[in-house]
């Protein structure tokens, strides 16, 4: 696999800035859910790094579950066709649910997941995303908490991948697709 520095365009959000914003989000969420239990649902795989950091800073009681959805197929843009590939283990009826996602761009995935989860009648259902890419929005979706609004560029790191790799990087960077060669 190619060293990411060969196709790195820029470090959009450095690690220190990311971590400071995660703490701020956790404080805001904790204040909003004071005196309530919170059920976190992470959309795999991209959201897991953000979720892990976020939940360490929450001060309200919380439980955790995971979902996996597919909307990209074999491309780098959402197809708009969303498929649930891993459903929840826990019942969310009458629970305060916070859906944790890595990035919201077109809005199709989140809109579909929200519609799906609402059929299970949670007490409340909100969205928390690390990255919001409003220039790409095709479907209006409610985003209650977001880390950063970013331009319409392809990003990787901090849970976001390039062909399955580079999720482990502690920052969010943009890609120079002219220099990216997945075969090495």
C-alpha positions in Angstrom: 0.0 0.0 0.0 1.2 3.5 -0.8 2.6 5.7 1.9 -0.1 8.4 2.6 2.5 11.2 2.4 2.7 10.5 -1.4 -0.9 11.5 -2.0 -1.4 13.9 1.0 -2.8 17.2 -0.2 -3.0 18.9 3.2 -3.7 18.1 6.8 -7.1 19.7 7.1 -7.7 19.1 10.8 -4.6 18.3 13.0 -4.9 15.9 15.9 -4.8 18.6 18.7 -7.7 20.5 17.1 -9.7 17.3 16.6 -9.2 16.2 20.2 -10.1 19.6 21.6 -13.3 19.6 19.5 -14.3 16.1 20.7 -14.0 17.3 24.3 -16.3 20.3 23.5 -18.8 18.1 21.8 -18.8 15.7 24.8 -19.4 18.6 27.2 -22.3 19.9 25.0 -23.9 16.4 24.7 -23.4 15.8 28.4 -25.1 19.1 29.3 -28.0 18.3 26.9 -28.6 14.8 28.4 -28.0 15.7 32.0 -30.1 13.4 34.2 -30.9 11.1 31.3 -29.4 7.8 30.0 -28.0 8.0 26.5 -27.8 5.2 24.0 -25.0 5.7 21.5 -25.2 4.0 18.1 -22.1 4.1 16.0 -22.2 3.6 12.3 -19.3 1.3 11.4 -16.6 1.5 10.4 -15.7 5.1 10.0 -17.4 6.4 13.1 -15.6 4.1 15.6 -12.6 6.2 16.2 -14.7 9.3 16.8 -17.1 7.4 19.0 -14.3 6.0 21.2 -12.8 9.4 21.8 -16.2 11.0 22.3 -17.6 8.5 24.8 -14.5 8.8 27.0 -15.4 12.4 27.7 -19.2 12.0 28.2 -20.3 12.5 31.8 -23.8 11.0 31.4 -24.6 7.3 31.7 -24.4 5.7 28.3 -24.7 2.4 26.5 -23.4 1.4 23.1 -24.5 -0.4 20.0 -23.3 -0.6 16.4 -24.8 -0.6 12.9 -23.2 -1.1 9.6 -24.6 0.3 6.4 -23.4 0.4 2.8 -24.0 3.2 0.4 -20.8 3.5 -1.5 -20.5 0.2 -3.4 -17.2 0.2 -5.2 -17.0 4.0 -5.7 -15.9 7.0 -3.6 -19.3 8.7 -3.9 -22.5 7.6 -2.3 -24.8 5.8 -4.6 -27.9 6.9 -2.7 -28.9 3.3 -2.2 -28.5 2.4 1.5 -28.3 -1.1 2.7 -28.2 -2.2 6.4 -25.4 -4.8 6.7 -25.4 -5.0 10.5 -28.5 -4.3 12.6 -28.7 -3.2 16.2 -28.4 -5.7 19.0 -30.3 -3.6 21.5 -34.0 -2.4 21.5 -34.1 1.4 21.3 -37.9 1.8 22.1 -38.3 4.8 24.4 -34.5 5.4 24.6 -32.6 8.6 24.1 -30.5 7.7 21.0 -27.5 9.5 19.6 -26.4 8.4 16.2 -22.6 8.8 15.9 -21.2 9.1 12.4 -17.8 10.1 10.9 -19.0 12.3 8.0 -22.3 13.5 6.5 -22.0 14.5 2.9 -24.9 13.8 0.5 -27.2 13.0 3.5 -28.7 9.8 1.9 -27.1 7.4 4.4 -28.1 9.4 7.5 -31.6 10.0 6.2 -32.1 6.3 5.5 -30.7 5.3 8.9 -32.9 7.9 10.7 -36.0 6.7 8.9 -35.1 3.1 9.8 -34.4 3.9 13.5 -37.6 6.0 13.9 -39.7 2.9 13.1 -38.4 1.5 16.4 -39.9 4.5 18.4 -37.0 5.9 20.3 -37.8 8.6 22.9 -35.4 10.9 21.1 -33.1 10.5 18.1 -30.3 12.9 17.3 -27.2 12.9 15.0 -23.6 13.7 16.0 -21.1 13.7 13.2 -17.4 14.6 13.3 -17.5 16.1 9.8 -20.2 17.9 7.9 -19.8 18.5 4.2 -22.8 20.8 3.3 -21.7 21.5 -0.3 -22.4 17.8 -1.1 -25.9 17.7 0.6 -28.6 16.3 -1.6 -31.0 15.3 1.2 -31.9 17.6 4.1 -31.0 15.9 7.4 -30.9 17.2 10.9 -27.4 17.4 12.4 -27.6 18.2 16.1 -23.9 18.1 16.9 -21.0 18.4 14.5 -17.3 18.7 14.9 -16.3 20.6 11.7 -17.8 21.8 8.5 -15.4 20.9 5.7 -15.1 21.7 1.9 -16.1 19.3 -0.8 -12.8 17.4 -0.8 -12.1 13.7 -0.4 -10.7 13.2 3.2 -9.0 10.4 5.1 -7.7 9.7 8.5 -9.3 9.6 12.0 -11.6 6.7 11.0 -12.1 7.7 7.4 -10.4 5.4 4.9 -8.9 5.2 1.5 -9.7 1.8 0.1 -9.9 0.4 3.7 -6.6 1.9 4.8 -5.4 4.9 6.8 -8.2 5.0 9.3 -5.6 4.9 12.1 -4.1 8.3 11.3 -4.7 10.8 14.2 -5.6 13.7 11.9 -8.0 14.4 9.0 -6.3 15.1 5.6 -7.3 15.8 2.1 -6.2 13.6 -0.9 -4.5 14.6 -4.1 -6.3 12.0 -6.2 -3.9 12.6 -9.1 -1.1 11.2 -6.9 -3.1 8.3 -5.3 -2.3 4.9 -6.7 -3.9 2.1 -4.6 -1.7 -0.6 -6.1 1.4 1.0 -4.6 
